[in-house]
Amino acid sequence: FNARSESACEKASFRRLIPNNRCLMAAEG
């Protein structure tokens, strides 16, 4: 999955991963 850090928590697909202790790696470029 790719997402911007500003909108990752707003998208339903990413929001449901956060409570499950999934790791999101921030990258630039």
PQR file with spaces between the fields and no chain letter, atoms N, CA, C, O and H, PARSE charges and radii, in Angstrom:
ATOM       1  N    PHE     1       0.836   -1.183    0.000 -0.4000 1.5000
ATOM       2  CA   PHE     1       0.000    0.000    0.000 -0.0000 2.0000
ATOM       3  C    PHE     1       0.873    1.236    0.000  0.5500 1.7000
ATOM       4  O    PHE     1       1.921    1.267    0.646 -0.5500 1.4000
ATOM       5  N    ASN     2       0.449    2.235   -0.712 -0.4000 1.5000
ATOM       6  CA   ASN     2       1.111    3.535   -0.684 -0.0000 2.0000
ATOM       7  C    ASN     2       0.095    4.570   -0.238  0.5500 1.7000
ATOM       8  O    ASN     2      -1.048    4.569   -0.697 -0.5500 1.4000
ATOM       9  H    ASN     2      -0.402    2.209   -1.236  0.4000 1.0000
ATOM      10  N    ALA     3       0.514    5.450    0.654 -0.4000 1.5000
ATOM      11  CA   ALA     3      -0.376    6.523    1.107 -0.0000 2.0000
ATOM      12  C    ALA     3       0.448    7.697    1.586  0.5500 1.7000
ATOM      13  O    ALA     3       1.564    7.534    2.079 -0.5500 1.4000
ATOM      14  H    ALA     3       1.442    5.451    1.026  0.4000 1.0000
ATOM      15  N    ARG     4      -0.105    8.862    1.437 -0.4000 1.5000
ATOM      16  CA   ARG     4       0.536   10.054    1.986 -0.0000 2.0000
ATOM      17  C    ARG     4       0.291   10.076    3.487  0.5500 1.7000
ATOM      18  O    ARG     4      -0.783    9.702    3.957 -0.5500 1.4000
ATOM      19  H    ARG     4      -1.011    8.995    1.036  0.4000 1.0000
ATOM      20  N    SER     5       1.292   10.516    4.228 -0.4000 1.5000
ATOM      21  CA   SER     5       1.165   10.551    5.686 -0.0000 2.0000
ATOM      22  C    SER     5       0.021   11.451    6.134  0.5500 1.7000
ATOM      23  O    SER     5      -0.585   11.210    7.178 -0.5500 1.4000
ATOM      24  H    SER     5       2.165   10.821    3.846  0.4000 1.0000
ATOM      25  N    GLU     6      -0.281   12.492    5.349 -0.4000 1.5000
ATOM      26  CA   GLU     6      -1.345   13.419    5.725 -0.0000 2.0000
ATOM      27  C    GLU     6      -2.716   12.767    5.635  0.5500 1.7000
ATOM      28  O    GLU     6      -3.621   13.142    6.379 -0.5500 1.4000
ATOM      29  H    GLU     6       0.211   12.688    4.501  0.4000 1.0000
ATOM      30  N    SER     7      -2.889   11.799    4.740 -0.4000 1.5000
ATOM      31  CA   SER     7      -4.215   11.225    4.520 -0.0000 2.0000
ATOM      32  C    SER     7      -4.331    9.759    4.918  0.5500 1.7000
ATOM      33  O    SER     7      -5.415    9.187    4.801 -0.5500 1.4000
ATOM      34  H    SER     7      -2.154   11.494    4.135  0.4000 1.0000
ATOM      35  N    ALA     8      -3.269    9.140    5.380 -0.4000 1.5000
ATOM      36  CA   ALA     8      -3.304    7.709    5.696 -0.0000 2.0000
ATOM      37  C    ALA     8      -4.341    7.382    6.756  0.5500 1.7000
ATOM      38  O    ALA     8      -5.049    6.382    6.634 -0.5500 1.4000
ATOM      39  H    ALA     8      -2.389    9.605    5.476  0.4000 1.0000
ATOM      40  N    CYS     9      -4.445    8.198    7.786 -0.4000 1.5000
ATOM      41  CA   CYS     9      -5.392    7.928    8.871 -0.0000 2.0000
ATOM      42  C    CYS     9      -6.827    8.246    8.482  0.5500 1.7000
ATOM      43  O    CYS     9      -7.759    7.833    9.172 -0.5500 1.4000
ATOM      44  H    CYS     9      -3.870    9.010    7.885  0.4000 1.0000
ATOM      45  N    GLU    10      -7.017    8.970    7.392 -0.4000 1.5000
ATOM      46  CA   GLU    10      -8.362    9.335    6.965 -0.0000 2.0000
ATOM      47  C    GLU    10      -8.973    8.277    6.060  0.5500 1.7000
ATOM      48  O    GLU    10     -10.197    8.193    5.955 -0.5500 1.4000
ATOM      49  H    GLU    10      -6.260    9.306    6.832  0.4000 1.0000
ATOM      50  N    LYS    11      -8.154    7.475    5.410 -0.4000 1.5000
ATOM      51  CA   LYS    11      -8.659    6.473    4.483 -0.0000 2.0000
ATOM      52  C    LYS    11      -9.084    5.226    5.240  0.5500 1.7000
ATOM      53  O    LYS    11      -8.370    4.754    6.125 -0.5500 1.4000
ATOM      54  H    LYS    11      -7.160    7.544    5.495  0.4000 1.0000
ATOM      55  N    ALA    12     -10.241    4.697    4.892 -0.4000 1.5000
ATOM      56  CA   ALA    12     -10.792    3.547    5.608 -0.0000 2.0000
ATOM      57  C    ALA    12      -9.857    2.345    5.547  0.5500 1.7000
ATOM      58  O    ALA    12      -9.738    1.612    6.529 -0.5500 1.4000
ATOM      59  H    ALA    12     -10.821    5.081    4.173  0.4000 1.0000
ATOM      60  N    SER    13      -9.197    2.131    4.426 -0.4000 1.5000
ATOM      61  CA   SER    13      -8.321    0.963    4.290 -0.0000 2.0000
ATOM      62  C    SER    13      -7.142    1.020    5.244  0.5500 1.7000
ATOM      63  O    SER    13      -6.684   -0.023    5.710 -0.5500 1.4000
ATOM      64  H    SER    13      -9.293    2.727    3.629  0.4000 1.0000
ATOM      65  N    PHE    14      -6.638    2.208    5.548 -0.4000 1.5000
ATOM      66  CA   PHE    14      -5.521    2.344    6.480 -0.0000 2.0000
ATOM      67  C    PHE    14      -6.000    2.484    7.911  0.5500 1.7000
ATOM      68  O    PHE    14      -5.339    2.023    8.841 -0.5500 1.4000
ATOM      69  H    PHE    14      -7.010    3.056    5.170  0.4000 1.0000
ATOM      70  N    ARG    15      -7.154    3.120    8.089 -0.4000 1.5000
ATOM      71  CA   ARG    15      -7.684    3.339    9.436 -0.0000 2.0000
ATOM      72  C    ARG    15      -7.952    2.014   10.138  0.5500 1.7000
ATOM      73  O    ARG    15      -7.756    1.909   11.349 -0.5500 1.4000
ATOM      74  H    ARG    15      -7.692    3.494    7.333  0.4000 1.0000
ATOM      75  N    ARG    16      -8.398    0.994    9.394 -0.4000 1.5000
ATOM      76  CA   ARG    16      -8.675   -0.294   10.036 -0.0000 2.0000
ATOM      77  C    ARG    16      -7.398   -1.072   10.347  0.5500 1.7000
ATOM      78  O    ARG    16      -7.446   -2.004   11.150 -0.5500 1.4000
ATOM      79  H    ARG    16      -8.557    1.079    8.411  0.4000 1.0000
ATOM      80  N    LEU    17      -6.256   -0.726    9.743 -0.4000 1.5000
ATOM      81  CA   LEU    17      -4.995   -1.400   10.043 -0.0000 2.0000
ATOM      82  C    LEU    17      -4.346   -0.874   11.318  0.5500 1.7000
ATOM      83  O    LEU    17      -3.632   -1.610   11.998 -0.5500 1.4000
ATOM      84  H    LEU    17      -6.217    0.031    9.091  0.4000 1.0000
ATOM      85  N    ILE    18      -4.584    0.380   11.643 -0.4000 1.5000
ATOM      86  CA   ILE    18      -3.915    1.007   12.786 -0.0000 2.0000
ATOM      87  C    ILE    18      -4.245    0.314   14.109  0.5500 1.7000
ATOM      88  O    ILE    18      -3.320    0.055   14.878 -0.5500 1.4000
ATOM      89  H    ILE    18      -5.164    0.978   11.090  0.4000 1.0000
ATOM      90  N    PRO    19      -5.516   -0.006   14.426 -0.5600 1.5000
ATOM      91  CA   PRO    19      -5.802   -0.690   15.694  0.2800 2.0000
ATOM      92  C    PRO    19      -5.236   -2.110   15.755  0.5500 1.7000
ATOM      93  O    PRO    19      -5.121   -2.678   16.841 -0.5500 1.4000
ATOM      94  N    ASN    20      -4.886   -2.684   14.621 -0.4000 1.5000
ATOM      95  CA   ASN    20      -4.346   -4.042   14.580 -0.0000 2.0000
ATOM      96  C    ASN    20      -2.828   -4.068   14.689  0.5500 1.7000
ATOM      97  O    ASN    20      -2.201   -5.090   14.412 -0.5500 1.4000
ATOM      98  H    ASN    20      -4.979   -2.223   13.738  0.4000 1.0000
ATOM      99  N    ASN    21      -2.233   -2.946   15.090 -0.4000 1.5000
ATOM     100  CA   ASN    21      -0.784   -2.840   15.299 -0.0000 2.0000
ATOM     101  C    ASN    21       0.025   -3.113   14.038  0.5500 1.7000
ATOM     102  O    ASN    21       1.118   -3.675   14.110 -0.5500 1.4000
ATOM     103  H    ASN    21      -2.742   -2.115   15.315  0.4000 1.0000
ATOM     104  N    ARG    22      -0.496   -2.726   12.905 -0.4000 1.5000
ATOM     105  CA   ARG    22       0.260   -2.850   11.666 -0.0000 2.0000
ATOM     106  C    ARG    22       1.238   -1.684   11.579  0.5500 1.7000
ATOM     107  O    ARG    22       0.978   -0.603   12.107 -0.5500 1.4000
ATOM     108  H    ARG    22      -1.384   -2.270   12.846  0.4000 1.0000
ATOM     109  N    CYS    23       2.335   -1.907   10.925 -0.4000 1.5000
ATOM     110  CA   CYS    23       3.371   -0.883   10.833 -0.0000 2.0000
ATOM     111  C    CYS    23       3.259   -0.149    9.500  0.5500 1.7000
ATOM     112  O    CYS    23       3.175   -0.774    8.443 -0.5500 1.4000
ATOM     113  H    CYS    23       2.546   -2.786   10.496  0.4000 1.0000
ATOM     114  N    LEU    24       3.258    1.165    9.558 -0.4000 1.5000
ATOM     115  CA   LEU    24       3.301    1.984    8.354 -0.0000 2.0000
ATOM     116  C    LEU    24       4.659    2.655    8.292  0.5500 1.7000
ATOM     117  O    LEU    24       5.062    3.341    9.231 -0.5500 1.4000
ATOM     118  H    LEU    24       3.326    1.673   10.417  0.4000 1.0000
ATOM     119  N    MET    25       5.361    2.460    7.195 -0.4000 1.5000
ATOM     120  CA   MET    25       6.695    3.030    7.039 -0.0000 2.0000
ATOM     121  C    MET    25       6.594    4.334    6.259  0.5500 1.7000
ATOM     122  O    MET    25       6.065    4.366    5.148 -0.5500 1.4000
ATOM     123  H    MET    25       5.033    1.902    6.432  0.4000 1.0000
ATOM     124  N    ALA    26       7.096    5.385    6.839 -0.4000 1.5000
ATOM     125  CA   ALA    26       7.106    6.679    6.152 -0.0000 2.0000
ATOM     126  C    ALA    26       8.340    6.764    5.258  0.5500 1.7000
ATOM     127  O    ALA    26       9.450    6.437    5.678 -0.5500 1.4000
ATOM     128  H    ALA    26       7.526    5.359    7.742  0.4000 1.0000
ATOM     129  N    ALA    27       8.130    7.203    4.034 -0.4000 1.5000
ATOM     130  CA   ALA    27       9.240    7.341    3.092 -0.0000 2.0000
ATOM     131  C    ALA    27       9.042    8.616    2.282  0.5500 1.7000
ATOM     132  O    ALA    27       7.914    9.048    2.049 -0.5500 1.4000
ATOM     133  H    ALA    27       7.228    7.469    3.693  0.4000 1.0000
ATOM     134  N    GLU    28      10.127    9.197    1.868 -0.4000 1.5000
ATOM     135  CA   GLU    28      10.068   10.415    1.082 -0.0000 2.0000
ATOM     136  C    GLU    28      10.720   10.162   -0.268  0.5500 1.7000
ATOM     137  O    GLU    28      11.742    9.484   -0.368 -0.5500 1.4000
ATOM     138  H    GLU    28      11.043    8.846    2.058  0.4000 1.0000
ATOM     139  N    GLY    29      10.105   10.723   -1.307 -0.4000 1.5000
ATOM     140  CA   GLY    29      10.721   10.592   -2.606 -0.0000 2.0000
ATOM     141  C    GLY    29       9.863   10.022   -3.589  0.5500 1.7000
ATOM     142  O    GLY    29      10.267    9.856   -4.740 -0.5500 1.4000
ATOM     143  H    GLY    29       9.274   11.273   -1.226  0.4000 1.0000
